[in-house]
Amino acid sequence: MEKPVVVYEPFRAGLPPMREYLRSLWARRTFIAAFSRSELREQNFDSLFGQLWLVLNPLLLSGVYFLLIDVIGGKSDSSRFAHLTASLFLFYLIANSLSGGVKAITSGQRLILNTSFPRIMLPISAAVVALFRFLPTLVVFLGIHTLLSLPFSWQMFWAFPVALIAIVMSLGMAILISCINVYFRDISSMLPYLTRSLLYLSPILYEAANMSHRIKKFEVANPIFYLLDSWSRVMVHGQAPTAAGLLYSSLWALGIFIVGTYFFLSRERDFAVRL
Amino acid sequence: MKNLGLTYTTSIDKRPTLKARLKTLGRGKKHTRTVRALNDVNIDVHYGTVLGIIGSNGAGKSSLMRVISGIVPPTQGRVEVYGSVSTLLALGVGFNPAMTGRDNVYLGGLAAGMSREEIDKNFDAIAAFSELGDAIDTPMRTYSSGMFARLAFSVAAVVEPDILIIDEALSTGDAKFKEKSLNRIKELRTSDRALILVSHALATIEDICNEVVWLDRGKLMARGKPAEVIAAYREFVDARKSASSDEDV
C-alpha cells in the first residue's frame, strides 16, 4: 500500500494552506468534543450541583443588581428583571469565552510542545465550553419569562440569528485573546477589568432605549452593545431586533472573528517556541 | 531530512508581559533572542532502521524531533515523511487528571491523532498493557506517578505506526515499567517500521538501535554504527570535561 507523504518546509509569514488546515481541523473534531467535555467535567458540569451553580451564579448576580437598581432605586418592573437576567446570561457567554480562551494556548503548553495539530482547536474548545455553560441558562430564562407573564411572540425566533452572532463573536474573542496572551501573559490578569468595563458599558444594568442619543452614538465602539440590545428586544419584549442593531452586531462579530483568526493562524506556528 | 535548519525567535523573559514592554518602550531594550537550534542537518531514515539520537543538553535533539513531527516548521531545508507518525515526546499529553483512566485513554489517543474507532479497537490491549486493573475506572488524580506513566506509555505504545518517535519517554516510571516499555520498543522493531529514539541512556541506545546520530549545538557530528558513534561521543564529552577542569585549575 502507498504510504502517505507529508512534507515540512519553511513557511513565509501569513496563513497556512487553508484547505489542508481545515481538513486537519475537521479530522480532529472528535478531539475538540472530547477535550471540551473533559473541561466541562473538570468544572463539575456533569453533576447536578455543577449545572445548578452555572445557573445560580448569574441568577444571583441579576438578583443583586435588580435589588440595587430597581427595588432600592424605587422602580420595580418585571420586564426589568427579565432584561437583567437575559442580558447577563448572554454576557456570560462572551465573558466565559474570554476567560476560557485567554489561557487556552498557554495552559495547553504540553499539547503544543509535543503534538502536531491545528492550534486553533484549543480556543475553539474554550468557546464550546462557554456555549455549553450558556445553554442551560436559556432554559432557566424561558422559565422566568413564563413566570413573569411576559409576551411570547413569533418574533422570538429572531433569537436564533442573534445567538449565532453571539457565538461567532465569542469564538472570535476566544481566538484573538488566546493568541495575544502568548505574547503578553499579563492580559489574563487584566481580563477581569476588561469584562467588568464591558458589563457596565453595555445595556445590561440599563436598557438601550433609555439612553440619550448623545451617549448612545459612542456605543458603536462597544462590540457587544447592539448584540445585547437585540437579544433583550427579542427575548424580553418579543420584538424583532432593529436592522441597525443586527448590522452593527454582525459586523463586530465577523470583524473580531476574521481579525482574530487571521492573527492566530499567521502566528500559531510560532507558539511552540514562545511557550 | 535535507539541509535542515531551524532558527527561531523567542522571548528572553520566561513570562513576557505588556507591562514590561510598555515600561521599556523607547529604551531600546531587547525582549527577544534568536536561537539557531539546527544547522544544515542531513539524515535519511529508512524503514527497518532504529535510529538513536544522542547529544548533550541543548544539542538540538528535541528540536529535531519536533521538526520531524511537524510541531515546529523548519526555517531551512525540508523534511519528507513517508507513512503514519506517532510521537511519544512526553508522557500523558492531553490527559486530564479529573477524568478516569478510561476517559483519558480516549482523550490521550485522540490528542495523539487516533480515531475513536482505533481507540475502541485497541482499548483492551492498552488496559492490559497498563496493568491498572479496576483502577482504570478511577480518576487519574488518584494515581501514583508510576500508574500515570504506565497508562500514558500504553496509549502511545499500543498503536503501530509506520514511524515512531520517542524522546526520553523511557526515563519515567519504575524499573519494572522501564523494562516492560523497553521490551515493547524492541517488539516494534520490524522491517516495515522506522523508530527514532532520543535518550541520554547510552547503554539503552546501544542495545536497541542499529544506527546512531550524534548532534552537537544543532550540527550533525557523526552518524554510523552505535558502538562507534557512542565511543566518539564519550571521547568528546570526556575531552570537554577535562578541558573545563583544566580551566578551573
Interface residues (C-beta under 8 A of the other chain):
Chain A: K3 P4 V5 V6 V7 Y8 E9 P10 F11 R28 T30 F31 A34 F35 S38 E39 R41 E42 R110 L111 I112 L113 N114 T115 S116 F117 Y183 F184 R185 D186 I187 M190 R269 D270 A272 V273 R274
Chain B: Y8 T9 T10 S11 R15 P16 T17 L18 K19 R21 V35 R66 V67 I68 S69 G70 I71 V72 P73 P74 T75 Q76 G77 R78 V79 E80 V81 Y82 G83 S84 V85 T87 L89 A90 G92 V93 G94 N96 A98 M99 D103 Y106 L107 L110 A111 A112 G113 S115 R116 D162
